[in-house]
Amino acid sequence: EMVAGRPLTNYCDENRLSINERLKLFADVCAGVQHAHQKGIIHRDIKPANLIVDAHRRVWVTDFGLAKTQDHQDLTQSGDILGTLRYMSPEQLLGREDVRSDIYSLGITLYELLSLRPAFFAETRGKLVYQIMNQSALPLRKWRADFPKDLSLIIEKTLEREPSHRYQTARQLANDFQRFLRGEPITARRIS
């Protein structure tokens, strides 16, 4: 189906949406990704350009051209690592992605949506791969001291390099967004 609309990042910037408004839209993205995962599909190319807001303010997850079924049968036929490098998880670079790789890509996308800058940036492909494989994204509170601590923790959890330390489903991520928006304790909060 042809989706007429704007990429999520452009839509949010043009309409000067608040953090909470952006999160409400992003919760819809998580619901779409969760639906794909329940159908056994790993998207493998979640990025701002593939999240389109239509005229009814619904967000669509688009471009399943690089998708893979969870039983590892590629819907695409290339043996190459596929996806947009800047939004790929460390394990995806190694060719071992699962649904948690999409969770990482959601986190990288949200990081960019809220900070208005990429989580990783390098002049060369090799340097970018090195950053993704060996470094953590700078916490959003380092860019803006007033950035909500719990929201920063949610994003940090999605960007864990070890998949078992991330949210295990897009639904868990969306639930923490809802808790944050309601002012309730989040599951990503570290126990002191």
Disulfide bonds with the S-S distance in Angstrom:
none
